[in-house]
Amino acid sequence: MLTQTSNRLAAFIRPITESAVAVAIGLIVGAFLMLAFGYDPVRAYAAMFVGAFGSTGGILESLAFATPLMATAVTFAVGVRASLFNIGAEGQMYIGAMAAAIVGGTILMPAGVHPIVATIAAMCCGALWALPAAVLKVWRGVHEVVSTIMLNWIAFWFVTFLIRTYFGEPGRAERAIPAVPTARYPVIGGTLTAVIFVVVIFCIAVTILLWRTGIGFELRLVGDNPEAAKYAGASGSRAILTSFLVGGLAAGLAGASQILGRPPSWTLYATLGNLVNLGFDGIGVALIGMIHPIGGIFAAIFYGGLAHGGRFMEYNVGVASELVDAINGIIVIALAMPEVIAIIRRRRES
Amino acid sequence: MTPPPAPVKKIAVVSDIGGRGDLSFNDMGFKGGDEAAKAFGLQMVELISKSEADYVPNLETAAKDKEVILTVGIGFLLTDAMIDVATRYPDKDFAIIDGYVPDMPNVMSIIYEEHKGSAIVGALAALVAANYGYSHIGVVLGIEIPPLWKFEIGYKWGADWALKWYETKFGKPAPVIADTPVKERVLWTYTGTFSDITKGYEAAKAQIAQNAVAVYNVAGPLGLGLNQAVQEYATPRGLTQGPPFWIGVDANQDWINPGFVLASMMKRVDRGVYFATQLVVEGKFRQVVADNKGVVILGIGTTISGVEITGISVSTLADLDEFIQMGVNAEQLTGKKVLPMSPDEIKSKVSAMRSSIPSWVWDAAAELENAIRSDPNLVPYAGTQEVVDQWRAILG
């Protein structure tokens, strides 16, 4: 009884200590990098932290940067749970964003309904874009890394084409038509909108799906031990399909969040510049969040803090913005390491 | 006990996604900020936008800082973010380059008469074609957005003006290019991109193959693609200078490939930033904004509230040093080699190229510039689709 409790305690404490050590390593390596270039790391980190979380405005902005990452982290996490390396969030997010802009910008609807309809459309289109990779995996055994990378590029150019050809804003060819005011989520402050609640609820829903339903159990079983899953009569195909579709819904939601829930542009740029990398960043966030949708929420807030707080390292301490990116990258890699090692360990074992 | 020193006042410069090191638009903004900071004892703070999501937080970071007396946004892409932040910080002063935000008491929109500068480089290109016996001149543009029409129509109009000037001056039509039908003299390509350098290369290569003597860069970084196309033509033929040439934009880009850049249509973003800062320092900012309904236009011989300020000019040998320094700064910043050769070699190559072109070509450009000064409406301003269509019907 006592050992069971202490085992549980250990299981709880171990990842936290691992993360703490990882944060320390990341910060120290970043500090050495700054020292090498003649900046004061203590002042720089303080500027970043205070900038990101030291004021209401800072917190709101960090949360705004975190919102899409919470969703794209789910795409990767739900893939890993089914033993997939799904890196297709990027392209599925583009498609979702385009769908959100089309429904939000060209169709008239009452205020309360419009954002919901546009968000659902975006999520469905995201899932639709995940389908080819799922089908190729299940029926032809095509590795998901190959198919999702290709689909990401197809999505990029397809959406670019749509904006340039059909959905550009008249007189503002650099971007697509913006979502009309009825389709926009209400602004909380800065560039944060109520879409964050939708994303958090979605993350909770995915958690429930994974740990409280039969289909979620099957998905995790297939991911943990495909042989045992087969023996237990679980359907690998169904698990893989579910994982891809849930991931697509998440990525589509991430896209919608940047169109219907991010002022001041409320649309996507023809370069997709306001979306690019949010899908890939979700991979890092998912790893920091220990491949768990709820962990991803906190990891995304941390990541959002880096994204927003980084500018204060430059603004207050003069650290060059390229170096800020490098430091943030080091911190993220250090934080992601424990989970990467865990995944490799699990793969080796199975 | 001595009181702490008064904090230094700041100006904040927020880049668009082009960021620092673009050697044109954004770097010009930082250059102006630097010069103003030095002149007025201020500190310049930079905020680089890595993505469009950074526009609002970057502007807001500057607006919140009590020491910041002016926040400048470089580029019309920041327009929406500027309106948003300036509305929320009505006590702070803002300026936006190329944006159009009229009738806000605290925002100065600074726009430029690019059509006039484009007309002058169009005239230069057409006369250089006449001098070397080429049948065409070219222009490579970015995405077809209204701000680019000014460049296109201005350039075509300038070429047309120059060929008429030649006929009056020498009593005969210009050789070769005047034999090309009017509507085919200027080859023009909208590439649909401001970032894909390959598209610039392909467009310029096609134009050079069609016997264009010079290709005007109206697509920012695509200039490097134009340069590549020119160099690719020149190298196997052992050319040490143009033709073919390309024509720079925004900054003085003549140093990027000395001898092969005919001239640059300079858009003095630096002077705009400097001017706005000066107004804030002198306490005249809001008055000037109000007097001009929020929008100041800088061009050739323009006067803003009684002060003459030139925003558009064609590059000369004299201002090359200033811009070679920009390349030196970029080298320090990126650690990469930017300057193609030593500053002295650059100057002597540019100088040799310029003196190999007969003086009547340069005189004609100067004459057009004077004509523009005395008649501000001389060069057509193509701001709407109707005007563009009307001029395309005449000039192709």
Contacts between the chains, C-beta under 8 A, distances in Angstrom:
chain1	res1	chain2	res2	distance
A	51	B	61	7.7
A	57	B	60	7.2
A	57	B	64	7.2
A	61	B	57	5.1
A	61	B	60	7.7
A	64	B	53	7.9
A	65	B	53	6.9
A	164	B	192	6.5
A	171	B	145	7.5
A	171	B	146	5.9
A	172	B	145	7.2
A	173	B	143	5.0
A	173	B	144	6.4
A	173	B	145	4.5
A	174	B	77	6.6
A	174	B	143	6.5
A	174	B	145	6.6
A	190	B	56	6.9
A	190	B	57	7.1
A	190	B	60	7.0
A	191	B	53	7.3
A	191	B	56	5.1
A	191	B	57	7.1
A	258	B	53	7.8
A	262	B	53	7.0
A	263	B	56	7.1
A	263	B	80	8.0
A	263	B	84	6.3
A	264	B	55	7.7
A	264	B	56	6.1
A	264	B	80	4.0
A	264	B	81	5.3
A	264	B	83	7.1
A	264	B	84	4.2
A	265	B	52	6.5
A	265	B	80	5.5
A	265	B	81	7.9
A	269	B	52	5.6
A	270	B	143	7.2
A	271	B	17	7.8
A	271	B	195	6.6
A	273	B	17	5.7
A	273	B	51	5.4
A	273	B	52	5.1
A	274	B	51	5.8
A	274	B	52	3.8
A	274	B	53	5.4
A	276	B	51	7.0
A	277	B	51	7.9
A	308	B	57	6.0
A	311	B	47	6.2
A	311	B	54	7.2
A	311	B	57	6.6
A	311	B	58	6.3
A	311	B	61	6.0
A	312	B	61	7.1
A	314	B	46	7.2
A	314	B	47	7.1
A	314	B	48	7.2
A	315	B	45	5.8
A	315	B	47	6.3
A	315	B	61	5.8
A	315	B	62	7.9
A	315	B	65	7.8
A	320	B	333	7.8
A	321	B	19	7.9
A	321	B	48	4.3
A	321	B	50	7.1
A	325	B	50	7.5
